Amino acid sequence: MKATCPNDPTHKRFTTVAHVMELWEVDETGDCVEVIEQLQTSFPPDAGNIWTCIDCDVQAKVES
């Protein structure tokens, strides 16, 4: 998989979604008080996600 910024191919940093499992300390209603530990990534970034260039805020082209 490779992401490319359409404005500038030298831009190499992007935002996208990954799903992680964390161990939380919670209060009596289940609200997060503190993240104790990130346990694992359940779904890493995917080519089907929207990837956005951090430098110029445009949607990147992603090849799988």
N, C-alpha and C positions, 0 to 999 in steps of 0.2 A: 504494500500500500504506500502511496506517495501523494502528499498534498503540495500543490503549487499555487502561489499567489498570482492572480491574473494581472495585477498591476506591476509587480516587481518580483521576478523569480529568485532574487537574493533574500527575500523574506522567508524565514524558515521556522517561525513560531506561530502556532494556531491555537484556537480554543475549540473544543468539541466536548461531547458528553461521554463519560464512562460511569458505570455503576459499580459502587464499592460496598462491601459489607464492613460495618464498624461495630465495635463494642462500645455501648453508650452507658453512662450513668444517667438515670432518669429520675424524675420526681414521681410523686404518687399518682399523677395523671398521665404519665408516659411521655412528658415533654423532656427533650434532651437538656441535661444540665452541663455535660461535658463529654466529649469524645475521648474515650480511654485509649483506644487502639484501632487502627485500620487493619482489619483481618485479612482481607483478600479482595482482589478485583473480580467481580462476578461477570461483568461484560466490559471488555476493553473498548477503546474507540473503534468505530466501524466506518467503512467507506461510505455507507448509506447515511451516516449522520451529516449534519451541517457542520462544516469546518470554516472558521472565520480567522482571517489573518489578524494577528495581534497588532501589527504595525500600521495597517491602513484600514482595518475594519471592513473588508470586503469578503464575500464568500469565495473560498478557495475551490479549485478544481481538484478532485480526489480520484486517483486511479487505484483500483484494487489489484 
